[in-house]
């Protein structure tokens, strides 16, 4: 009897020590009347008018949202891994801590949305619009963000490591304490952007536009700024600034 009790305890110890809760079953949602915290992986929402819909905490992985309208929606903590949101309209949405890993976000509109702590790892964001949005602590690692527009957005404490951001528009955005290691920003518009205390080590910023851009206490080790257009850049306390940084004699 004692041996059976000990053996039972040994079997349960790994589960208890891991601290992980097994995934809970989620009710299957009605595709015609979607509500929060349901499983909609069987649905097709392409072209649908879902303005104001509450899908927070729902499972939406692989779901087709092409050309759908979800203005002012709630997608906080929703799982949208590999979801198809090409040309979808999500302006004004709450999507905090949502998971967009590997999602297709080609020309998706997130203007004025809240994307704090959301995960966009490996997402395809070619031509997407994230203007006047809040995405503090978001993860854009390895994302394809060519021609993305992120003007006047709050992106502090986010991660963009290894992202492809050629011709990205970040005018007036804040990226304080953000990690942008080995990011391609060739031809990007970075006027009045704030990169204070950020890590841009090894990144490619050839041909970027830098007017009143802040790099205070930033790490620029190995970053390349060939043919950058520079005016009134603040490099106070920046580390690893190359001697051939454009206008270095006037800015550092």
Buried (B, 14 or more C-beta within 10 A) or exposed (E): EEEEEEEEEEEEEEEEEEEEEEEEEBEEBEBEEBBBBBBBBEBBBBEBEBBEBBBBBBBBBBBBBBBBBBBBBBBBBBBBBBBBBBBBBBBBBBBBBBBBBBBBBBBBBBBBBBBBBBBBBBBBBBBBBBBBBBBBBBBBBBBBBBBBBBBBBBBBBBBBBBBBBBBBBBBBBBBBBBBBBBBBBBBBBBBBBBBBBBBBBBBBBBBBBBBBBBBBBBBBBBBBBEEBBBBEBBBEEBEEBBEEBBBBEEBB
